[in-house]
Amino acid sequence: MERMQPGRSHPTRLDRFSRRTTSLVSLLVVAVLLQFGYPITLYGELWTGLYMILYAGMIFFGVLVVREEGQRVGGFLVLGSVFAVFGIWFAFAQHSEPVTLAMLGSVAAFMLALVLSLLRFVFRRGQAVGVDLIAAAVCVYIIMGGFFGAVFSIVEITQPGSFEDPTTPGESPAWQQLVYYSYVTMATLGYGEILPLTAWARSLASFETVAGTLYLTVVIARLVGIWASSRDRP
């Protein structure tokens, strides 16, 4: 194991591993709170503002993860800053369609960039199955659901009537309803209460189902393969 020499301040491999694991687990916790704690936004602007603050945690830990992997953080900082501005604005202007679209577009872009970065780590060769790898794999799945939820919301705003929810007849489903729909679709539960009505909405829903199913299949195969190869080593 690489050790620190007297007078040298660079971190050891163990230090870097510990920081990376902490960042990934923290990112996972924030992602879970964000993607499944959205009902608090239904209680008013104050709660929406508090909810949007959680996205600051996703930006912060997302940048830490990217930096720990030696990837460039400039693009993530730009995307995170843009989203932070529109996220705060949205908290106090929830009925503004342009602000909502800007918030959804910026969060979708940041989530996509974060997913791609995490995928590079998950499928990198020569690593063992550990807490960091499992946390990264779960993060990808959870953030994917949030990404598609944002995309569905953008589609509904730009093309009203793309989705229908019988609990709010005659109204466009809110982004909270479409986040729920995204996870139900990705998990292939098929409850059927929210329906995609237009061709693009159905195409995106089908794509999410296929992407989510393939991701789980490939990641499980990846983890089992790494575990099996580690057991075969002398």
Order of alpha helices (4+ residues) and beta strands (2+ residues): alpha-alpha-alpha-alpha-alpha-beta-alpha-beta-alpha
